Amino acid sequence: MTIKPPVSADPSAMNKNRIIALVALLLIVCALPFMVSNYRTFQLTLVLVYAIALLGLNILTGYNGQISLGHGAFYAIGAYVAAILMDRFGVPYYLTVPVAGVVCLAAGFLFGLPALRLEGLYLALATFALGVSMPQVLKEKHLEHWTGGVQGIVIIKPDPPFGLPINQDQWLYYFTLAVLLVMFLLGWNLLRGRVGRSLVAIRDQPIAAEAMGVNSALYKSLAFGVSAMYTGVAGALGAIAVQFVAPDSFNIFLSITFLVGIVIGGLASIPGAIYGAIFIQFVPNIADQISKAAPWAIYGVFLIGFMYVMPTGVAGAVRIAWARIKRKTGGAGPT
C-alpha cells in the first residue's frame, strides 16, 4: 500500500484569495464614512492616524527591540510642524505632512545617536525623559511666538478638493487612509527586505549580527529615525483632524498609550498596528460608558483580559486562529 503525501493548497489560488480578501476589505473601509455619523468618521480617522504612529513605534520596539517611552514627543513635533506651517506660513495641509515626516526623521536619527550607548531600561528611561520634557519645551517663553504657548494653535479644517460631494470629515478620512496605505506599503517593503532582517538580527542576536557584518550603530539610529518619521507623519495628520494643538495634549500618557497599543496589537506585526489603534481609540470610550465613576479601572480590566487571553497580542491570536482553521480544512501541509 502506498501512502500519498498530503496535498498542499495551490499557492497561486491562495494568493488570489488574499488579493480578493484585501480588495473586499478596502472596499468596506472606503464605504464606512457613508455608513456612520460624522463623529464616528472622525474617530475612524484617528484610528488611521494612530495606526501610522503605532507602526512607527513597532519598527523600533517590536522589530529592533529598543524600548521607547517618549514617542509622544515626536508625535508632538509632527503636529506642531504642521500647525505652524499652516497657521504662520499658509502652507497647504497636504504639504505639511511630508515636511513633518522629514523633520521628525532628522530629530529621531539625532536622538538615536547618543542613545546608542543605552540599552533596555536605561534607553526607556532616556526616552521617558524626552516625553516628559516635551510639553514644557513647547510652553517655553521664547517659543511662544511659534507654538502659541499654553493657548496652542487652532487649525482650519480643509475642504474637499475638486468640488467632491463629501464633507470635511469624510475627506480627511480618505486623505488619512491614502497616507496610511502609502506608509504601510513602505513599511512592509522595508521590513521584508535586508533592513528588516538586520533589525530583527540585532534584536535577537546582536553579537552574531555584528559578526555577520551588520552595522548595529547605523541600523539602530536608522530605526529610531524611521520610527520617528512615521510618528511625525501621524502627528501632522492628527493635528489636521483635531484642528488644534496644545502642549498638554502631548503629555507622557500619550507615549504610554502608544506602547500599550503595540503590545495589545502585537509586537513585530504590521497588522498589529491597526488592531492596537482600534483598541486605544475605542476601549477608553467603552470603559467610560460602562462606569462613569471609575473608567480607568475598567480600562485596566480590559488590559489584563487582553493580555491573559491574547499574550501575543491580537495579531498573534489571529494568526493562531487562522492556522487552526487551515489545519481543520486541510489547507495546510504537515506541521
N, C-alpha and C positions, 0 to 999 in steps of 0.2 A: 504494500500500500504506500503510495506516495503522498507526502504532506505538502500541500500547496502553501506558499508563503502568503501572508496577509496582503490583501490588495490595498494599496495606499491611494489616497484621493489624488485626482488629476491636478497637478499644480496650476495648469492654465485655467481650469474650472474654478479652483479656489481663488485665484487672482481676479477672475471675472466676477465672482460673487462678492469679493471685497470691494471692488470698484462700484458695483451696483449698490452695495450697502452704504458706501461713502456718499454716493450721489443722492441716494434717498435721504440720508441724514442731513446733507447740506440743503436739500430742498425743504425739509422740515424746519431747519434752523432759519432759513430765509423767510419762511411763512409765519414764523412766530410773532413778529411785530403786528401783523394784521389779525392775530387771534387773541391778543391780550391788550390791556389798557396801556396808556402812555406811561404810567408809573411802573408797571411791570416791564415795559420795554426799557425804561431807564435802568431798572435793576438788572435786566439781562445784559445791558451794555456794560455795567460794572462787572458782571461775571466775566465777560470777554476781556476787560481791562485787567482784572486780577489774574486771569489765566496767563496772560503775557508775562506779568510780573512773577508768577509762580514758576513758569518755565525757566525764566532767567535765574531765579534762586535755585531751582533744581539742577541747572547746569553746574552751579558752583558747589552745592551741598550734596545733591544726590549722585552726580556723576564724578565729581572731583574730590568729594569728601571734606571740603572746607566749610566749617560751620559759620554762618553769618547771622548775627542778631541785629544788624544795622541796615538792612536793605531798605527800610523805610526812608533813610536819608537819601538814597539815590532816587527813590520814587518822588521825594520832595524836590530834589534838584530838577528832575524832568518836568514836574508840574510847574515850578516857578520859571523855568526857561520858557515854557510855552506861554505862561501867563504874561510875563514881562514882554516877550516879543509881540504878543497880540495887543496888549494894553498900551505899551510905550511906543512901539515902532509900527504898529498896524500891519504886522506880518500875517498873511493868511494862515488860518489854523492848520491846514494840511502841510504847510512847510515847517511849522514848529515841531512836528513830531520827529522827523529825521534829525533836526538840529538838536533836540533834546537827547536823542539817542547818541549822537556823536559826542556831546558834552559829557554825558554820563559814562560813555566808553573811556574817554580820557581820564575822568575822575576815578573810575573803578580801577583802571590799569595803574594809575599813580598810587592809589591807596594799596593796591596789591603788592607793589614793590617792597615797601617796608614791612608789610605783613608776611613776607616770605620767611622771616625768621621766627614766626609764631605758628603754632600748630594746636589743634584740638581746642581745649577750653581757653587757652590763652588768646587764640585768634578770635574765639567767640566773645571774649571779654573786650578785646580791642574794637570789634565791630559794634558791640553793645555801647561802648563809649561814643562811637560815631553816631549811633541812632539817638542816644540821649542828648547829645550836644546840638544836633541839627536845629531843633526848634528855637533854641537860644541864639544860635548864629543868625537865623532868619529874623529875629527880633532886634538884632544889633542896630544901634542908633545910626551908625554910618551907612547901613544898608537900607534904611527905611525908605529912602527915595526910590529905590528899585523894588523892594519887597512889600512896601506898604505897612511894614511893622506889624503890630498886633491886629490891625484892621484888615490886613490881607489885600487881595486884588479880586475884583469882580470881572468876570469874563462874559462877553455877549455870546449866546448860543448861535452857532452858524445856521444859516438857512440852507435847504436843499438846493443843489445847483441845477442848472438847465431846466428850471421850472418843473421838476419832478413832482407828481401828485402825492407826496408824502409829507408828514410833518417833521419838525426838527428832531424829535426823539427817535423817530424811525430812521431818519438819515444818519444820525450819529451811530445808531446801532449797526447799520450796514457799513459805514465807514470804518468803525472799530472792527467789525467782522473781517473786512478786507485786510486790514493791517494784521489781525491775528493770523489769518491764513498765510500771509507772507512770512511772518515771524516764525510760525510753526514749521513751515517748509524749510526755511533757513536753518532752524534748529535741528530738524530731522536730518538734513544733509550734513550738518556739522557733526552731530553725534554719531552718525552711522559711518563716518569716514575715519581717516587717520587721527584727526584731532580728538574725536570721541574715544577711540581706543586708547590713545595716550592718556586722556584724563582718567579713564577707568583704571588703567595700569598704575598710575600714580596714586590713585585712591587705595587700591587693593595691595599692591606690592611696590612701594616706592623705590626700594633698593634694587629690585630686579629691573624696574623701569629705567633707572639710571644706568644700570649695566647694559641695557639694550640700546642705549644712546638717546633716550628721551630726555629732553632739556626740561627738567622739573620746574626750574625757576620761570622759564618762559611760559610754559603751559599753565602754571598756577596763576601768573599775572594775567595771561590771556583769558583764563576762565573768569577771573574777577572782573576784567573789563567787559567781556561779552555779557556776563550776568548783569552788571550794572547798566549796560546799554538796553537790555530787554526791560529792566525795571524802569529806566528813564523814559522809554517809549510809553510804557504803561502809565507812568505818572503824567505825561503830557496828555494822553487820551483821557485819563481820569479827570484832570483839571478842566478840559474842554467839556466833558459830560456834566460835571458837577457845577460848572460855571463860577467857581470860587476857590481860592487858595488862601490859607492862613497857616501860620506856624503851628498852632495847636492841633491842626488836622493831621500832622505827621509826627506824632509822638512815638515813643518806644513801643507802645502797644501795637502800632501798625506793623512794625518789624516782626514782633512775636506772632501776629496774626498770619503773616506770610509764612513763617516757619511752620505754624500749625497746618496751614494749607497744604504744603508739600508733603508733610508726614501723613496727613489724612488721605490725600490724593494718591500718594505712592511715590517713594523715593526712586530716583533714576527711571522715571516713566514720563514720556511725553504726554499721553492722555491723562496721566495723573494730575497735571496742572489744571485741566478743566474740571475734574472731579473736586479737587481742592478748592477751586474758585467758587463752585456751586455751594460747597459747604460753608466757607467763610462769609458768603453773601447772604444765604438764606437761613442757616441754622440759628444765628443770633436772633433773627426776627421770629422764628418759630419758638425759641426759648422764651422770648418776651411775651408772646401770645399765650404760652402755657402758664407762665407765672409772672405777673407784674411786680411782685414783691421780691422775688429772688431769681431774676432771669439768668444771672451768671452761674448760679448753682445748677440750673437746668442745663446750661451750656456745658458745664463740667461733666454732667452725667452723660451728655451726648458724646463728649470726647472720650470718656472712659469706655463707653459702649462701643464706639467705633474701633478703638484700639484693642478691645477684647475680642470682638467679632472678626475684625479685619486687621490683624497685626502687620500685614504687609501693605496696608492701605487699600483704598477702593480699587485701584488699578490691579493690584495683586490678586484681590478677591475675584475680579472679573476674569483675569487670566486663568485662575484655578477653575472657576465655574465653566469657562469655555472649554478648557481641556477635558473636564469630566463629560461635558455634553458630546464632544468629539469622540471620546472613548466609547460612550454608550451607543452612539450612532454608527460606530465603525469607521469614522472619518480619519482616524489616526493610526499609524503603524504601531508596532510593538514598542513598549517602553524600554 
